[in-house]
C-alpha cells in the first residue's frame, strides 16, 4: 500500500494534543450498543489511524506490536501516545487514574459521572446525551427535514398498531449512547410490535417513526471545531440488513450529495455547537427516488465511516481503484493466520486494513480475530469479486 496516504484531517486538529481521546463506551452505559466486549474494544482500533498526535486510550488487543506494524505497513503514520488497557476492569482503573491526574478527555460515548466527573470531559456529559438522544432530533434538525415521528410511553407500545399504520420504526429514547441498530426495531407485522415491546421494556419512552422507502441511506460526516468552524468531510452510503443492523459502507469517487442536504447538516452542526458540542458529527440521511431527503438519526461522535472518509481523497490520488467498501471481517483461525491473509490481500491491492484485534493479546482467547478494513475495487461488482477472493484467502465477511 502506498505510504503517501494521508487523512484530510486528524482528530488532534479538533481537540489539540493535551486532551486524551476516549473512543470506548462505558461498561456502565452500554445498553443500546453491541453486547460483546470485543466489539466495543474494536471501536478504539480504527481511531489509531486518524487520532493524530493526541493520546488515545486503546485496548491492548487492538494495539499490539503486530497490530501497529500492520497499520504502518499499510501506509498509516501512527504517532500517538497509547494508554493501553487489558480488559474492562483495567479500563475502569485507567479512568480513575486519568481523573486522579486531572486530565481532560474527549469522550465519544457518554460515561456516567461516577466513571468520569463532568469537569474532566471537554464536552459536558448532559450536552453529549442531549444531542444524541433520539427524542431530541426535531430540536436540532430544521423543520420539514425529518420523518413523521411521535414520542410515546413504553406502556402504549402494545396498542401501537391501533394508532399507526404498519410498517413503522421504533427507537429507544435514552441518554446513553446508541449504535449498530441495537436501539432500532422495524415493525412490519403485529409479531414485530410484540418483540419490540419486550426489547424496549426498560425504556420509559420510545420514538415511533414512519417507515421510509429509502433509495439511499447516507451518513454525512462533519467536523465542528472548538471555535465553531464547521467542515463537511464527505459522505458514505450505509448498508444495513433487514433488521436495521449496520453492515458497513460504500464510498465512491465522484458520488455526490445534494447541496441542500449538506446545508441541512451544517445547520444541525451549528445548533449543536451553540449547545456546547464540538467534534465529529454523523448525520444519517434518507434519500428518496425523487431526490428529496430526510434526516432520521444523529450521531455526535466518530462514526464507522469516519476513518475511511478521511482517507478517501488520498486513496483516490494514489490508488487506481475508485470504489471502497468499509467492512468488518473475521479470521477463521488465530491472529497470525489473519495477518497472513491480510498481507496477501494488501499485496494484491484489494484491501486496506484500518484496525485489527488479536484476541490472545486481550481477554478474548475463545474469540476469532477481527479486522476492520476497506475493500478496494473499480466498481461495486469488482468489490463483490474481491470479497470472494478475501473469503478464499481465509477472511470471513
N, C-alpha and C positions, 0 to 999 in steps of 0.2 A: 504494500500500500504506500502511496506517495507520502513522504514525510512532510510535505508542504501544506497539508490541510490545516486550516486554522478556523476557529469559530468566529462568527460575525460579532460576537460579544461574549465576555466572560462574566460570571456572577460577581466576581470581585469588583467589577466596574459599577455594580449596583450597590453593594454593601461595604466596599472597602476591604482592607486587609486585616483589620483589627477584630471584626466580628467572626464568630465561629459558625459555619454553615451546618445546619441540622436537618437532614432530609428524612429521618426515620420517624414514624408515628410513635406515640407513647403506648406502652402496653396497657395503660390505664384509660385510653381514649381511642379505641380501635374497633368499636362495634361494627362500623359500616365500612370496613376495609377488608381486603383479603385476610383469611383466617390464619394461614400458616406463617410462622415467623420468618422462614427463609425468603418468602416473597417480600416481606417488609424490609428485611435486610438488603434485598436487591435494589430497593429504592435509593440506597446510598451509593450504588455502584456506578451508574451512568453519569452521576453528577461529578465524578472524578475527572471527566473529560472536559467539563465546562466551568468548574468552580474557580479556575484561575489561581491566584496567589493567596487566597484566604484559607484559613484552616478549615478542615472538614471532619466531622465525626463519622466514622465509617466502620462497618462490620469487618472483622478480621477475615472472614470467609470470602469477602469480595475484594480485599486489598492485600492479598498475599503477594509474596515476591513474584510468583509466576503470573498472577492476575495483572499486576502492574507492568510486568515485562510484555505481556500480550498487548496491552494498550499502547505502550511505547513502540513496539514493533509495528503496530498498525498505523503509526504516524502521529499519535497524540503526545502532547507535551504535558507531563504530569509534574507540577512544581509545588503543589500544595503540601502543607503540613497535615499529616493524618493522625487523628486521635482514634485509635482502634479500640473496639470493644469485642469481647468474645461471644457473649450471649446476653439475654435480656437483663439478668441480674447485674452483669458487668456494665451494661448500658445505663441502668439506673444509678449505679455507683458513680459512673462518669459524669452524669448530670449533676449529682451532688457536689462533685469536685469542681466542676465548671462554675456552679453557683457560689461555692465557697471562695473561689478565686475572683469572684465578681466579674466574670467575663460575660459579654453580651452575645446572644445567639440570634442567628437568622433562622427562625423556626418555619418549616414548611407545613407541618401538621400541628395544630394547636395541642398543647400539653396542659393537663390540669395544673393549677397553681401550686399544688403540693409537689409536682415534679420540677417545675421551673417558675419561680415567682415572676410577676409581671415586670419587675424592674430589670430583669436580665434578658428580656425579649425586645428586639428592635421594633417589633410591631406589637401593640397592645393585644393580648390574647382575646379580649372582648371584641376588638375590631376584626381580628382574623376569623373568629367564629361568626360574626355578623355577616361579613361579605360572602362567606362560604355556605351559609345556611340557606337551603333551597326555598325556605319561606320568604326570603327577602329578595328574590330575583327581580320582582317588579319594582323594587325600590332603587335598583341600580340600572336597570335596562330602560331606555327611553320608551314612552308609551307607544303601543302598537307593534312592538318588536318581540313580543313573547307569545307563546301558545296560550289558549284559553286555559285557565287554571284556577283552582279553588283549594283553600286550606280547610280541612275537616278534622274533627276529633276522631281518634282511633276507634272509639266505640260506635261510630257511624259507618264503619267500613263494611259491615255485614250487609248493609242496605244500599251500597253504592250503585248497584245496577238499577235501582228504582229512580235514582236522580240523574245518573249519567249514562249515556249510550256507549255500549261496548263497541270497539275496544277503547281502553284508556290506559294511562300510565299512573302508577302510584310511586311517590318518592318520600323518603324519610325526611321529617323535619327534625334537625338535630344541630347542636352547636359543636359536635365533633366532626373530624374530617370524614369525608366520604370518597369513594373511588372504586374503579373497576367494575361498576354496575351492581355492587353489593346492595346499594341503597335504593335500587330501582326494581319495581315489579311491573311486568307487562300483563295486563288483564285482557284476554281475548274471549274467555268464557267464564261462566259462573265459578267453575272449579279454580280458576286463577285468582278470583277475588277471595275465595276461601283460603288459598295458600298464602296470599298477601296478608290477609287478616292475621294469620299465625305468625308470619315473618316479621310484621311490623307491630306486634302486640306490645312491645316495650316502649313504643313511641307514645307521646301524648297527642300529637297531631301528624297528619301526612298531607302531602300535596297531591291532589287529583288533577291530572293534566290531560288535555286532549291528545289522542294518538295522531301523530303527524305522518303523512305519506311523503317520506323523505326521498329525494333523488340522491342527494349527497349529504353526508354528516361530516362537517368540518370542525377542526379545532384551530382557532386563530390564536396565535401567541403574541403577547405584548410584553414590553419591559417598561416598568414605571420606576424612574429613578427617584432618589431621596429629595431632589429639588423640584420634582413634579414633571420633569421631561418624560414624554411618552414616545416610545418607539415601537412600530409594528415589526414583528420578527418574521412573519410569514404564516402559512397555514399547512396543516396536514389533513388528509381525508381519513377519518376514523373508521375502523372496522369493528363491528360488534356482531355477536352471534344472535340467534333467535330469542335468547333470554336477556339481551342487552349487555352481555359481558364483553368487556374490552378485549379486542384481538389484534391490536397493533394499528399501524397507519400506512397509508400510501402518500408519497411525496413525489411530485413530477415537475421537471423543469418546464417552465412556460405555462403551467397551470395558473389560472387567475381567479381571484376572489373579487366580487364587486366592490367598488369604492364606497358605496353606501354602507355595505356590511362592515368594512374596515372603519368607517367613521362611527358607526354604532359602537364598535369595540372601543374606540378612543374615548367616546362619551362615557362608557362604563368605567374605563380606567381612570378618567378624570374625577368621576364621582367617588370612586373608591379611594383615590389619593386624598380628596377633601375629607374623607372619613379617617384618614391616618394610615392607609396602606401604601406600601411601595414594594416592588419585587416583580416577579413574573406573574402574568395573568393568562390563563387559558379560557377561551370563550367558545363553547360548543354551539354550533350554528347549523340549523336545518335548512337546506336549500331545496326548493320545490321545482317541479317540472317547468313552471312558468318563470323561474329565475328569482322569485321572491324568497325571502329567508326570514327565519325567526330564531332568536336566542333561547335555548332551552336549558342551559346549565352554565355555571361559572365555577372556575377552579383558580383560586388565588394562591398559586404555588407553581413550581416547576412541574410540567406535565410529561407524560411518557414520550411525547413527540418533541419536547423542547431540545434535547441534545442533537437529535437528527436535523431539526430545522436550523440550528445554529451552525451546523457544518455543511448544510446543503449547498450553499453558494460556492464554497471552496471545493467541494467534491465535484460539482459540475465543471469547474475550471480544470481540474487535474485528473478527471476520470472520464472515459468515453461514454459510460452509461448515464442515462438521463432520467431514470426512474428508480425509486428507492422504496423498499418495504421494511418498515421497522417491525421486528417480531421478537418474541421470546422463544428460545429453543432449549431443549434439554439433551444432555448426553445419555447414552444408554448404559455406560459403564462408569469408570472412575474419571476424575478430573483430567488426568494425563491423557486419557483417550479422547476426551472432549477437545483438549488443546491440539492434539494431533489432527483432528478433523477440521478445527478452525483454521489452523495454519495451512492445510491443504486448500481449503476454500479461499483463503486470502491469496495464496499463490495463483489460484485460478482467476482471481479478480472478481469474485461474485459475492464476497462477504466482508463487511467492516464491523469488527466487534466493538461494542460500546461498554461492555462490562460483563463480568462472569463471576460465578460463585463456586468455590471449592468446598463442598460440604465437610470434608475432613479437616479443613482449616478453621472450622467453627463447630457448633454443637449438633451438626446435621449428618452424622455418619451414615444414617439409613436413607438419606435423600439422594436423588440424582443431581449431578452438576448442572448448572444453569448458565445460559448465555443470553444476553441482550445484544442484538445486532441489527445492522442494516443490510438487507439483501439487495444487491445491485443488478440492474438489467437495462436493456434497451427499451423495453416496454413491459406492460403487465404480463403478457403471455410469456415473455422471456424470463420474468421473475418466477412465474409458476414452474417453468422448466428448471430454473436454478434451485428452486425449493426441492424439486425431486432429486437433483444432484446432491444437495445437502443431506437429504434423508439417506441416500445411498452411501454417503461418507460417514454416517453414524450419528447425525443430529436429528432428533425428533422435533417436529414443528406442530 
